[in-house]
């Protein structure tokens, strides 16, 4: 079939129909492929490069964290550090707005919303529906 894009042919890599004048010689595939295959190959390479970069950064961060720990650091200290972080994440964060209201931060989704301490409303987080936990209202 002849169109304004030239003769329609199938890409030997993906099987998609494309104009013959749009095909590109790709050295990795060692054949003529459509622009979509070239685009997907480039995206795949970009993703792999990003993953490798993040992996290297993570390894570097772990290595740096190990350097900061004291020499007598052991598995008990690791456990205590993890449990402290979990407790901090689960704790309720509130800030006083006025006499009746506080800004409540949901420990699950971190959504901030006004909470009326007199009426005790809302009873659940408007974003994730987690129950509002008790907290010290004298903040």
N, CA and C of each residue as an Amber inpcrd file, in Angstrom:
protein
   417
   0.8440000  -1.1650000   0.0000000   0.0000000   0.0000000   0.0000000
   0.8980000   1.2400000   0.0000000   0.5670000   2.2310000  -0.8190000
   1.3540000   3.4520000  -0.9130000   0.5590000   4.5880000  -0.2670000
   1.2190000   5.3130000   0.6390000   0.5940000   6.4600000   1.3060000
   1.5310000   7.6430000   1.1880000   1.1700000   8.7540000   1.8720000
   2.0380000   9.9320000   1.8480000   3.3310000   9.6860000   2.6360000
   3.3620000   8.6220000   3.4630000   4.5700000   8.2770000   4.2100000
   5.4390000   7.3030000   3.4230000   5.0390000   6.9400000   2.2640000
   5.8000000   6.0050000   1.4370000   5.0970000   4.6550000   1.4240000
   5.8170000   3.6320000   1.0520000   5.2580000   2.2850000   1.0080000
   5.1690000   1.7640000   2.4330000   4.0120000   1.1980000   2.7870000
   3.8090000   0.6670000   4.1310000   4.4680000  -0.7020000   4.2400000
   5.3260000  -0.8580000   5.2590000   6.0080000  -2.1190000   5.5100000
   5.8880000  -2.4440000   6.9950000   6.1470000  -3.7160000   7.3150000
   6.1080000  -4.1300000   8.7140000   7.5160000  -4.0690000   9.2990000
   7.5950000  -3.5550000  10.5140000   8.8660000  -3.5240000  11.2250000
   9.2190000  -4.9610000  11.5850000  10.4500000  -5.3810000  11.3140000
  10.8450000  -6.7660000  11.5880000  11.0650000  -7.0160000  13.0690000
  11.1470000  -5.9550000  13.8600000  11.3510000  -6.1220000  15.2960000
  10.0190000  -6.2690000  16.0330000   9.0770000  -5.3370000  15.7960000
   7.8220000  -5.3580000  16.5450000   6.6150000  -5.7510000  15.7060000
   6.7180000  -5.7120000  14.3950000   5.6180000  -6.1140000  13.5360000
   4.6380000  -4.9930000  13.2270000   4.9000000  -3.7750000  13.6750000
   4.0030000  -2.6520000  13.4230000   4.1730000  -2.1540000  11.9910000
   3.0780000  -1.6840000  11.3840000   3.1290000  -1.1230000  10.0310000
   3.5930000   0.3150000  10.1050000   4.5300000   0.6540000   9.2420000
   5.0580000   2.0170000   9.2000000   5.5050000   2.3220000   7.7820000
   5.6990000   3.5950000   7.4980000   6.1450000   3.9920000   6.1690000
   7.6010000   3.6030000   5.9520000   7.9330000   3.2050000   4.7360000
   9.2930000   2.7540000   4.4460000  10.3160000   3.8670000   4.6260000
   9.8970000   5.1230000   4.4210000  10.8440000   6.2220000   4.5770000
  11.0630000   6.5890000   6.0500000  10.3160000   5.9730000   6.9790000
  10.4840000   6.2260000   8.4070000  11.3870000   5.1900000   9.0770000
  11.6780000   4.0950000   8.3910000  12.5180000   3.0610000   8.9880000
  13.9360000   3.5750000   9.2140000  14.5680000   3.0780000  10.2770000
  15.9070000   3.5260000  10.6540000  16.7870000   2.2900000  10.8120000
  18.0260000   2.3870000  10.3450000  18.9740000   1.3000000  10.5290000
  19.5120000   1.3800000  11.9510000  19.2480000   0.3430000  12.7260000
  19.7010000   0.3140000  14.1130000  20.8120000  -0.7000000  14.2530000
  21.9470000  -0.2700000  14.7960000  23.1060000  -1.1510000  14.9060000
  22.9290000  -2.2030000  16.0000000  22.1570000  -1.8990000  17.0450000
  21.9200000  -2.8850000  18.1060000  21.0540000  -4.0360000  17.6000000
  19.9940000  -3.6960000  16.8600000  19.1230000  -4.7280000  16.3070000
  19.7060000  -5.3310000  15.0300000  20.6140000  -4.6390000  14.3870000
  21.2410000  -5.0280000  13.1320000  20.2160000  -5.2160000  12.0130000
  19.2320000  -4.3060000  11.9790000  18.2150000  -4.3190000  10.9310000
  17.5030000  -2.9770000  10.9100000  16.6390000  -2.7940000   9.9230000
  15.8290000  -1.5910000   9.8200000  14.6390000  -1.7540000  10.7590000
  14.4210000  -0.7450000  11.6190000  13.3170000  -0.7990000  12.5780000
  12.5350000   0.4960000  12.5340000  11.3380000   0.4530000  13.0720000
  10.4700000   1.6330000  13.0880000  10.9260000   2.6160000  14.1690000
  10.5060000   3.8650000  14.0800000  10.8990000   4.8640000  15.0720000
  10.4270000   4.5060000  16.4930000   9.3230000   3.8060000  16.5890000
   8.8030000   3.4030000  17.9100000   9.7700000   2.4440000  18.5980000
  10.3630000   1.5250000  17.8600000  11.3420000   0.5950000  18.4490000
  12.5790000   1.3520000  18.9320000  13.0160000   2.3340000  18.1530000
  14.1770000   3.1350000  18.5470000  13.8450000   3.9090000  19.8210000
  12.6390000   4.4700000  19.8830000  12.1990000   5.2340000  21.0530000
  12.1450000   4.3330000  22.2910000  11.5810000   3.1310000  22.1490000
  11.4890000   2.2030000  23.2820000  12.8750000   1.7620000  23.7430000
  13.7890000   1.5600000  22.8080000  15.1510000   1.1630000  23.1710000
  15.8240000   2.2760000  23.9580000  15.6270000   3.5180000  23.5330000
  16.2180000   4.6590000  24.2380000  15.6200000   4.7810000  25.6420000
  14.3040000   4.6100000  25.7840000  13.6640000   4.6790000  27.0960000
  14.1830000   3.5700000  28.0030000  14.3430000   2.3950000  27.4400000
  14.8600000   1.2670000  28.2200000  16.2630000   1.5500000  28.7200000
  17.1120000   2.1000000  27.8450000  18.4780000   2.4510000  28.2500000
  18.4580000   3.5100000  29.3440000  17.5800000   4.5270000  29.1940000
  17.4740000   5.5890000  30.1970000  17.0440000   5.0170000  31.5510000
  16.0920000   4.1030000  31.5300000  15.6070000   3.4900000  32.7690000
  16.7190000   2.6900000  33.4310000  17.4360000   1.8980000  32.6470000
  18.5390000   1.1050000  33.2060000  19.6290000   2.0020000  33.7870000
  19.9370000   3.0970000  33.0940000  20.9470000   4.0210000  33.6110000
  20.4820000   4.6510000  34.9190000  19.1970000   5.0140000  34.9930000
  18.6630000   5.6230000  36.2100000  18.6730000   4.6250000  37.3740000
  18.3060000   3.3790000  37.0960000  18.3070000   2.3460000  38.1360000
  19.7270000   2.1200000  38.6380000  20.6830000   2.0180000  37.7290000
  22.0810000   1.8280000  38.1290000  22.5900000   3.0140000  38.9450000
  22.2070000   4.2210000  38.5570000  22.6260000   5.4140000  39.2960000
  22.0500000   5.3960000  40.7110000  20.7450000   5.0700000  40.8360000
  20.1190000   5.0020000  42.1580000  20.7580000   3.9070000  43.0090000
  21.0770000   2.7710000  42.3930000  21.7160000   1.6780000  43.1240000
  23.0830000   2.1110000  43.6530000  23.8620000   2.8020000  42.8040000
  25.1710000   3.2880000  43.2280000  25.0480000   4.3140000  44.3560000
  24.0640000   5.2230000  44.2380000  23.8550000   6.2200000  45.2910000
  23.4580000   5.5490000  46.5980000  22.6090000   4.5280000  46.5040000
  22.1700000   3.8060000  47.7030000  23.3460000   3.1010000  48.3680000
  24.2000000   2.4560000  47.5610000  25.3840000   1.7870000  48.1110000
  26.2960000   2.7970000  48.7880000  26.4680000   3.9520000  48.1650000
  27.3140000   4.9940000  48.7340000  26.7300000   5.5000000  50.0480000
  25.4120000   5.6760000  50.0870000  24.7480000   6.1450000  51.3060000
  24.9110000   5.1280000  52.4320000  24.7240000   3.8480000  52.1280000
  24.8820000   2.8020000  53.1360000  26.3140000   2.8010000  53.6500000
  27.2630000   2.9290000  52.7340000  28.6680000   2.9430000  53.1310000
  28.9600000   4.1490000  54.0370000  28.3900000   5.2990000  53.7120000
  28.5990000   6.4970000  54.5250000  27.9460000   6.3490000  55.8940000
  26.7390000   5.7260000  55.9410000  26.0610000   5.5120000  57.2180000
  26.8720000   4.5910000  58.1230000  27.5100000   3.5920000  57.5280000
  28.3290000   2.6780000  58.3220000  29.5290000   3.4060000  58.9110000
  30.0540000   4.3780000  58.1790000  31.2030000   5.1350000  58.6750000
  30.8160000   6.0140000  59.8690000  29.5760000   6.4750000  59.9430000
  29.1400000   7.3550000  61.0120000  28.9010000   6.6130000  62.3260000
  28.6890000   5.3230000  62.2720000  28.3830000   4.5540000  63.4730000
  29.6340000   4.3720000  64.3270000  29.4580000   4.3660000  65.6460000
  30.6090000   4.1530000  66.5180000  31.1790000   2.7450000  66.3740000
  32.3690000   2.5600000  66.8560000  33.0460000   1.2710000  66.7040000
  32.3580000   0.1500000  67.4590000  31.7030000   0.4590000  68.5840000
  31.0480000  -0.5890000  69.3720000  29.5930000  -0.8150000  68.9610000
  29.2000000  -0.3800000  67.7770000  27.8430000  -0.5450000  67.2480000
  27.5960000  -2.0200000  66.9730000  26.4280000  -2.5350000  67.3910000
  26.1340000  -3.9470000  67.1580000  24.6780000  -4.1270000  66.7240000
  24.2380000  -5.3840000  66.6420000  22.8930000  -5.6820000  66.1490000
  21.8120000  -5.1400000  67.0850000  22.0890000  -5.0830000  68.3720000
  21.1340000  -4.5190000  69.3190000  20.8870000  -3.0440000  69.0170000
  21.9400000  -2.3290000  68.6970000  21.8120000  -0.9180000  68.3560000
  21.0060000  -0.7370000  67.0700000  21.2180000  -1.6190000  66.0990000
  20.4300000  -1.5690000  64.8610000  18.9500000  -1.7520000  65.1650000
  18.6390000  -2.7300000  66.0030000  17.2440000  -3.0020000  66.3770000
  16.6340000  -1.7820000  67.0600000  17.3470000  -1.1970000  67.9980000
  16.8340000  -0.0360000  68.7180000  16.6220000   1.1520000  67.7780000
  17.5240000   1.3330000  66.8400000  17.3830000   2.4240000  65.8850000
  16.1470000   2.2190000  65.0000000  15.9470000   1.0060000  64.5040000
  14.7730000   0.7120000  63.6720000  13.4820000   0.9070000  64.4590000
  13.4370000   0.4190000  65.7070000  12.2050000   0.5430000  66.5000000
  11.9230000   2.0160000  66.8210000  12.9650000   2.8030000  67.0380000
  12.7730000   4.2280000  67.2900000  12.1950000   4.9280000  66.0560000
  12.7100000   4.6040000  64.8780000  12.1960000   5.1920000  63.6370000
  10.7330000   4.8140000  63.4210000  10.3720000   3.5500000  63.6940000
   8.9890000   3.1040000  63.5390000   8.0780000   3.8510000  64.5060000
   8.5340000   4.0320000  65.7390000   7.7410000   4.7340000  66.7360000
   7.5500000   6.1930000  66.3350000   8.5810000   6.8200000  65.7880000
   8.4700000   8.2050000  65.3310000   7.4700000   8.3260000  64.1870000
   7.5030000   7.3720000  63.2660000   6.5890000   7.4140000  62.1340000
   5.1510000   7.2200000  62.5750000   4.9120000   6.4110000  63.5930000
   3.5600000   6.1270000  64.0500000   3.0370000   7.2030000  65.0090000
   3.8850000   8.0800000  65.4710000   3.4360000   9.0870000  66.4300000
   2.5790000  10.1390000  65.7320000   1.6920000  10.7410000  66.5050000
   0.7720000  11.7440000  65.9920000   1.4280000  13.1130000  66.1000000
   1.3280000  13.8890000  65.0280000   1.9020000  15.2180000  65.0020000
   0.7650000  16.2350000  64.9230000   0.6710000  17.1140000  65.9370000
  -0.3760000  18.1360000  65.9410000   0.2340000  19.4960000  66.2390000
  -0.4030000  20.5430000  65.6940000  -0.0100000  21.9290000  65.9670000
  -1.2800000  22.7070000  66.2720000  -1.2250000  23.5100000  67.2890000
  -2.3790000  24.3020000  67.7210000  -2.6770000  25.3880000  66.6840000
  -3.9560000  25.4850000  66.2510000  -4.3960000  26.5250000  65.3230000
  -5.0810000  27.6380000  66.1150000  -6.0750000  27.2580000  66.9400000
  -6.7430000  28.2000000  67.8310000  -7.1830000  27.4320000  69.0810000
  -8.1090000  27.9830000  69.8490000  -8.5210000  27.3440000  71.1060000
  -9.1670000  25.9820000  70.8960000  -9.9050000  25.8220000  69.8200000
 -10.6260000  24.5740000  69.5890000  -9.9420000  23.6440000  68.5920000
  -9.1630000  24.1790000  67.6760000  -8.6590000  23.3650000  66.5680000
  -7.1510000  23.1820000  66.6150000  -6.7370000  22.0240000  66.0960000
  -5.3290000  21.7260000  65.9010000  -5.1460000  21.2300000  64.4770000
  -3.9400000  21.3620000  63.9630000  -3.6350000  20.7910000  62.6480000
  -3.0870000  19.4010000  62.9160000  -3.8520000  18.3900000  62.5400000
  -3.5230000  16.9900000  62.7900000  -2.8390000  16.4240000  61.5570000
  -1.7370000  15.7220000  61.7440000  -1.0390000  15.0490000  60.6460000
  -1.2530000  13.5510000  60.8030000  -1.8890000  12.9470000  59.8230000
  -2.1780000  11.5100000  59.8670000  -0.8700000  10.7200000  59.8580000
  -0.6940000   9.7850000  60.8070000   0.5560000   9.0180000  60.8330000
   0.6890000   8.0300000  59.6740000  -0.4350000   7.6720000  59.0470000
  -0.3810000   6.7000000  57.9530000  -0.0370000   7.3570000  56.6090000
  -0.7850000   8.3990000  56.2490000  -0.6100000   9.0010000  54.9210000
   0.0200000  10.3870000  54.9540000   0.2560000  10.9350000  56.1490000
   0.8820000  12.2480000  56.3530000   0.0200000  13.4110000  55.8530000
  -1.2850000  13.1700000  55.6640000  -2.2030000  14.2260000  55.2500000
  -2.4860000  15.1280000  56.4440000  -2.4450000  16.4440000  56.2410000
  -2.6850000  17.4050000  57.3150000  -4.0900000  17.9720000  57.1720000
  -4.8280000  17.9710000  58.2760000  -6.1820000  18.5030000  58.2570000
  -6.5270000  19.0780000  59.6210000  -7.5030000  20.0190000  59.6750000
  -7.8960000  20.5850000  60.9740000  -8.7520000  19.5890000  61.7600000
  -8.4630000  19.4820000  63.0450000  -9.2000000  18.5870000  63.9340000
  -9.7570000  19.4190000  65.0800000 -11.0640000  19.3210000  65.3100000
 -11.7160000  20.0580000  66.3840000 -11.6120000  19.2420000  67.6640000
 -10.8740000  19.7630000  68.6550000 -10.6490000  19.0190000  69.8960000
 -11.8720000  19.0280000  70.8040000 -12.7770000  19.9990000  70.6510000
 -13.9790000  20.0620000  71.4760000 -15.0260000  19.0760000  70.9530000
 -15.3280000  19.1570000  69.6700000 -16.3300000  18.2680000  69.0580000
 -15.7600000  16.9010000  68.6980000 -14.4140000  16.7880000  68.6990000
 -13.7040000  15.5670000  68.3190000 -14.1000000  15.1060000  66.9050000
 -14.0410000  16.0660000  65.9870000 -14.3580000  15.7800000  64.5880000
 -13.2290000  16.2800000  63.7080000 -12.9630000  15.6740000  62.6100000
 -13.4890000  14.4110000  62.1120000 -12.8960000  13.2350000  62.8810000
 -13.6060000  12.1230000  62.8630000 -13.1330000  10.9520000  63.5960000
 -12.1400000  10.1370000  62.7900000 -12.1250000  10.3730000  61.4590000
 -11.2100000   9.6500000  60.5670000 -10.4940000  10.6280000  59.6600000
  -9.3480000  10.2000000  59.1620000  -8.6030000  11.0000000  58.2020000
  -9.4260000  11.1140000  56.9160000  -9.6290000  12.3310000  56.3920000
 -10.4160000  12.4850000  55.1670000  -9.7610000  11.8650000  53.9410000
  -8.4630000  11.6100000  54.0040000  -7.7460000  11.0870000  52.8470000
  -7.6950000   9.5610000  52.8350000  -7.3140000   8.9520000  53.9790000
  -7.1290000   7.4930000  53.9910000  -8.1010000   6.7560000  54.9190000
  -8.9520000   7.4740000  55.6320000  -9.9700000   6.9050000  56.5280000
  -9.3940000   6.1730000  57.7380000  -8.1860000   6.5330000  58.1400000
  -7.6210000   5.9560000  59.3510000  -8.1970000   6.6990000  60.5500000
  -8.5160000   5.9570000  61.6200000  -9.0600000   6.5580000  62.8300000
  -8.0840000   7.5930000  63.3910000  -8.6230000   8.7090000  63.8810000
  -7.7980000   9.7270000  64.5280000  -7.3800000   9.1810000  65.8830000
  -6.0840000   9.1850000  66.1290000  -5.5540000   8.6270000  67.3730000
  -5.6040000   9.6670000  68.4780000  -5.6050000   9.1800000  69.7140000
  -5.5770000  10.0930000  70.8570000  -4.2300000  10.7810000  70.9240000
  -4.2660000  12.0190000  71.3810000  -3.0450000  12.7810000  71.5530000
  -3.2390000  13.7540000  72.6820000  -2.1640000  14.3270000  73.1400000
  -2.2280000  15.2900000  74.2330000  -2.7620000  16.6160000  73.6720000
  -3.9510000  17.0340000  74.0970000  -4.5730000  18.2290000  73.5430000
  -4.0340000  19.5170000  74.1450000  -3.0860000  19.4500000  75.0510000
  -2.5080000  20.6370000  75.6710000  -1.3000000  21.1530000  74.8990000
  -1.2920000  21.0030000  73.6180000  -0.1620000  21.4450000  72.7880000
  -0.3760000  22.8680000  72.3460000
